[in-house]
Amino acid sequence: TVGGETNFDKGYNGNILVNAMAVGLADADKIFTAAAREPEFPVLYVGAKTGRDGIHGATMASAEFGEGSEENRPTVQVGDPFTEKKLIEACLELMSEDAISSIQDMGAAGLTSSSVEMASSGGLGIELDLDHVPQREENMTAYEMMLSESQERMLIIIKPGREHVAERIFRKWDLDVATIGKTAPHGRLVLRHKGEVVCDLPLDPIGENAPKYDRPWFPAEARGSIDPRELHQPEHLGEVLASLMGSPDMASKRWIWRQYDRHVMADTAASSEDPSDAAIVRVHDTQKALAITTDCTPRYCFADPFEGGKQAVAEAWRNLTAVGADPIAITDCLNFGNPERPEIMGQFVGCVEGMAEACKALDFPVVSGNVSLYNETDGVAIPPTPAVGAVGLIPDIAQRMGYGGLKEGQVLLLVGETRGELGASIYLREIENQEKGASPRVDLAVEKRNGDFVRQTIRAGHAKAVHDLSDGGLACAAADMAMAAGVGIKLAYTGGLPAFAWMFGEDQGRYLIAADASDAETIRANAKTANVPVEVVGLAGGRFISINGGHAVDLIRLKQAHEGFMPALMDGEPEARVAE
């Protein structure tokens, strides 16, 4: 577990979301696809036996929960990691035997989805005899077998004459293996059970040409921008910073992620001593590394779905850039309420269109994804949550960048323009107790220009620490850097904005760079040539974070607030609070 991103919002109280992204490696010349390409090839079922667990699991994901819904929930499938590991090893062994034509796991809707998708993707049909499906329960119907979501199962289209190879391997691993059918040229799904044809359907309408919905929708009501001059001026900015760093969204989630192994095969590069904006994992036995991140800011998506969708992609791109990676691609999980409600459908449309625009502008393609809709309980929907998972490549792990490398005497430079945008911000919610205002604007051309400049600066060796600016703005990013290094920061500001807006505004496309004094001058000169706004905003030293010589907060106190929230919450201490 190398991520651990955790957010709080009262909108999830009825529907807690858990999105997981799995990242793996494959040799480019050894990739297996799921599309069935040849007719009359045997269809093999491998793995664990089929039971009645998980039937209607996929449709449950598209249903609202309400009072009395508990008894309507389906039997939940229970995974067996040991069997899963055996299945993985058996499949990898078979893949080395030149026996597989195509392969797919049995996920949502089980045997139905895997068989239909494999045949449909290859323009073929498929015939299955369900009498041969390995079963762990008696008297299962065809309906139950086709919709079971029992875990640890795969469907394989095997090359004719190679069935014995698969049987030898899977029996060695003590797994079930059975020939349950064949591919066919007729483009239909044909199921037989107890000697009778129980299903004969054309695949096109339920495969590649599935119904496309154009549901009624309307856009979210436009919010006005927040003028910081109309907000209350805090008396002590250091106290505000401590409050924010100890708030649910900003507090350390170490209590969660430390419980899981983060160092399998000793290739995880980032550590608590040198944290970074993205996880960094070495490509085994090479100097390359993958950068991995997940991002979404639901309060932005609620305030303005289009800008929020753009921002989710842009922040993922920014996090990869901040560690020195070339962003490659994203996957997504689009979590929303009931799309039959026009306002929810409007959130979905806005977020997807914003994400698409960002992906095009940043050359950051979507390579996979899924949706989770109808996330509502008693008519209350979750905030729109288009979670983005992203991967980038660091060509040389020696050039990876974190934000824990701050040293006494180093200069802090702010990359990007600051307007003091406080709409839909952490500051507004936690300090002003307001959830209003337009989300910050995302200028994708500026995002790309600034990010490319930061990446070049990292690879030129001029930066000693880099942190992107997001929740909590400049001050919270500076606090992260200071706490990670155990070194204070003297922030300095002389602009026209109220100081709190400059410190906590969540303007996009910005980074904080720590550099030696000589490198700082080089960075500023290069930025001027590249037309990138860069200004000196602080100096590292001491044990406090301060602004213009005042409003100081001790790093020890700051770290106690930051690290203490989650353990106190788990211990049930009354001072630990979450969004109500």
Stockholm file with secondary structure:
# STOCKHOLM 1.0

chainA/1-580         TVGGETNFDKGYNGNILVNAMAVGLADADKIFTAAAREPEFPVLYVGAKTGRDGIHGATMASAEFGEGSEENRPTVQVGDPFTEKKLIEACLELMSEDAISSIQDMGAAGLTSSSVEMASSGGLGIELDLDHVPQREENMTAYEMMLSESQERMLIIIKPGREHVAERIFRKWDLDVATIGKTAPHGRLVLRHKGEVVCDLPLDPIGENAPKYDRPWFPAEARGSIDPRELHQPEHLGEVLASLMGSPDMASKRWIWRQYDRHVMADTAASSEDPSDAAIVRVHDTQKALAITTDCTPRYCFADPFEGGKQAVAEAWRNLTAVGADPIAITDCLNFGNPERPEIMGQFVGCVEGMAEACKALDFPVVSGNVSLYNETDGVAIPPTPAVGAVGLIPDIAQRMGYGGLKEGQVLLLVGETRGELGASIYLREIENQEKGASPRVDLAVEKRNGDFVRQTIRAGHAKAVHDLSDGGLACAAADMAMAAGVGIKLAYTGGLPAFAWMFGEDQGRYLIAADASDAETIRANAKTANVPVEVVGLAGGRFISINGGHAVDLIRLKQAHEGFMPALMDGEPEARVAE
#=GR chainA/1-580 SS CCCCCCCCCGGGSSSCCCCCCCCCCCCGGGCCCCCCCSTTCEEEEEESCBCSTTTTHHHHTTSCBCTTCGGGSCCCCCCCHHHHHHHHHHHHHHHTTTCEEEEEECCTTHHHHHHHHHHHHTTCEEEEEGGGSCBSSTTCCHHHHHHCCCSSEEEEEECTTCHHHHHHHHHHTTCEEEEEEEEETTCEEEEEETTEEEEEEESGGGTTTCCCCCCCCCCCCCCCCCCGGGSCCCSCHHHHHHHHHTSTTTSCCHHHHTTSCCCGGGCBCCCSSSCCSSEEEECTTSSCEEEEEEECCHHHHHHCHHHHHHHHHHHHHHHHHHTTCEEEEEEEEEECSCTTSHHHHHHHHHHHHHHHHHHHHTTCCEEEEEEECCCEETTEECCCEEEEEEEEEESCGGGCCCSCCCCTTCEEEEESCCCCCCTTCHHHHHTSCCCCSCCCCCCHHHHHHHHHHHHHHHHTTCCSEEEECCTTHHHHHHHHHHHHHTCCEEECCCSSSCHHHHHHCCCSSCEEEEECHHHHHHHHHHHHHHTCCEEEEEEECSSEEEETTEEEEEHHHHHHHHHHHHHHHHTTCTTCCCCC
#=GC SS_cons         CCCCCCCCCGGGSSSCCCCCCCCCCCCGGGCCCCCCCSTTCEEEEEESCBCSTTTTHHHHTTSCBCTTCGGGSCCCCCCCHHHHHHHHHHHHHHHTTTCEEEEEECCTTHHHHHHHHHHHHTTCEEEEEGGGSCBSSTTCCHHHHHHCCCSSEEEEEECTTCHHHHHHHHHHTTCEEEEEEEEETTCEEEEEETTEEEEEEESGGGTTTCCCCCCCCCCCCCCCCCCGGGSCCCSCHHHHHHHHHTSTTTSCCHHHHTTSCCCGGGCBCCCSSSCCSSEEEECTTSSCEEEEEEECCHHHHHHCHHHHHHHHHHHHHHHHHHTTCEEEEEEEEEECSCTTSHHHHHHHHHHHHHHHHHHHHTTCCEEEEEEECCCEETTEECCCEEEEEEEEEESCGGGCCCSCCCCTTCEEEEESCCCCCCTTCHHHHHTSCCCCSCCCCCCHHHHHHHHHHHHHHHHTTCCSEEEECCTTHHHHHHHHHHHHHTCCEEECCCSSSCHHHHHHCCCSSCEEEEECHHHHHHHHHHHHHHTCCEEEEEEECSSEEEETTEEEEEHHHHHHHHHHHHHHHHTTCTTCCCCC
//
